[in-house]
Amino acid sequence: MGHQDIDKEIAHLEVVFGLISTRDRFPLSYWHQRLRALRRESMMPSQRLRIARLEATLRLLREEEETTRTERQRDSTATQR
């Protein structure tokens, strides 16, 4: 994959990451895999920076997902009492 192809893929992911949420039909693990596939290629520093931003976005979404899961478990436990 050439640098221009990598740029196109990163640009696509930047658009998608601006729209995804923890309730989407594609799990966050899918998007992690897409990023990992890109990291295997040799990248320019600006591309690495953009990938790092996308990874940070996924981390925030993962934290949100875990918080939501914890809250649901706590609510479910409280309801059962």
C-alpha positions as CSV (number, residue, x, y, z in Angstrom):
1,M,0.0,0.0,0.0
2,G,1.5,3.3,-1.1
3,H,1.5,6.6,0.9
4,Q,-1.4,7.9,-1.1
5,D,-3.5,4.8,-0.4
6,I,-2.7,5.0,3.3
7,D,-3.8,8.7,3.3
8,K,-7.1,7.7,1.7
9,E,-7.7,5.0,4.2
10,I,-6.8,7.3,7.1
11,A,-9.1,10.0,5.7
12,H,-11.9,7.4,5.5
13,L,-11.3,6.3,9.0
14,E,-11.3,9.9,10.2
15,V,-14.7,10.4,8.7
16,V,-16.1,7.2,10.2
17,F,-14.6,7.8,13.6
18,G,-16.4,11.1,13.7
19,L,-19.7,9.2,13.4
20,I,-19.3,5.9,15.3
21,S,-20.6,5.2,18.7
22,T,-20.5,2.3,21.1
23,R,-23.9,1.2,19.8
24,D,-22.9,0.7,16.1
25,R,-23.3,-2.6,14.5
26,F,-19.5,-2.8,13.9
27,P,-17.7,-3.5,17.2
28,L,-14.9,-1.3,18.3
29,S,-12.5,-4.3,17.9
30,Y,-13.2,-4.1,14.1
31,W,-11.9,-0.6,14.0
32,H,-8.9,-1.5,16.1
33,Q,-8.1,-4.2,13.6
34,R,-8.4,-1.7,10.7
35,L,-5.9,0.6,12.5
36,R,-3.5,-2.3,13.3
37,A,-3.5,-3.3,9.6
38,L,-2.4,0.2,8.7
39,R,0.4,0.3,11.3
40,R,2.2,-2.5,9.6
41,E,2.9,-0.3,6.6
42,S,5.7,2.2,6.6
43,M,4.2,5.6,7.3
44,M,5.3,9.2,7.1
45,P,5.3,11.1,10.5
46,S,2.1,13.0,9.6
47,Q,0.3,9.7,9.0
48,R,1.5,8.3,12.3
49,L,0.2,11.3,14.1
50,R,-3.2,10.9,12.4
51,I,-3.3,7.2,13.4
52,A,-2.4,8.2,17.0
53,R,-5.4,10.6,17.1
54,L,-7.7,7.8,15.8
55,E,-6.3,5.4,18.4
56,A,-7.1,8.0,21.1
57,T,-10.7,8.3,19.8
58,L,-11.1,4.5,20.0
59,R,-9.7,4.6,23.6
60,L,-12.3,7.1,24.6
61,L,-15.1,5.1,23.0
62,R,-13.8,1.9,24.7
63,E,-13.8,3.7,28.1
64,E,-17.4,4.9,27.3
65,E,-18.4,1.4,26.5
66,E,-16.9,0.0,29.7
67,T,-18.6,2.7,31.8
68,T,-22.0,2.0,30.2
69,R,-21.5,-1.8,30.8
70,T,-20.6,-1.2,34.4
71,E,-23.6,1.1,34.9
72,R,-25.9,-1.5,33.4
73,Q,-24.5,-4.3,35.6
74,R,-24.9,-2.1,38.7
75,D,-28.5,-1.2,37.7
76,S,-29.3,-4.8,37.1
77,T,-27.9,-5.8,40.5
78,A,-29.9,-3.0,42.2
79,T,-33.1,-4.1,40.5
80,Q,-32.7,-7.7,41.6
81,R,-32.5,-6.8,45.3
